[in-house]
Amino acid sequence: QVQLVESGGGLVQPGGSLRLSCAASGFTFSRYAMSWYRRPPGKERELVAAISSAGSTTNYADSVKGRFTISRDNAKNTVSLQMNTLKPEDTAVYYCYVNFQIRSYWGQGTQVTVSS
């Protein structure tokens, strides 16, 4: 079965950095686009970044452009999100996502808190 397991969240001061990782299994990882979403406190889940199956195309929410970088390693079945210059408004639960055979799959989420 499809499994997505996120790691790397935590508490960081404004201006700091974190790197999130998502380990995927249960499907042919290299054939599918992957995304990162987040759910800020009291808000709806929103798309943060997406990457094509080969990693050649990436897209970002306007709020994170220039600060976040999505990447993938198809040999290791992992997708990562490097987050720099973090702001308090980046505080959220971050989720890894894949649409596999017209079904949506989410990881359990990892908490990122940006606070001094």
C-alpha positions, 0 to 999 in steps of 0.5 A: 500500500502507498505510504508517505512518511514525513520527517524533519519538522521542529521549532526554529527561530525566524530567519532559520532553516529546516529541511523536511523529507518524505519517504515514499513506498508502495508505488513506482515513485519515479513515475509520479509528481510529488507535492508538499502541502501545509495546514496553518493553525485554523486555516485550510490546507494549502499547496506549498510546492510541487515537483514533476516525476523526473524533477525537471519542473517545480512550482511554488506558492507565491508566499514561499518562492525564493525561500523554499526549494523542493527536490527529489531523489528517485533512487531513494524514493524521497522528496525533500523541502528545504525551507530557508528564511523561515517566518512565523507565518510558515508555522503549520503542519506540513504534508507530503502528497501524491495522487496515485491511480486517481486517489489522493494519499497524504503522509501523517504530517510534520509540525513546523513552528517558527517562533522566537 
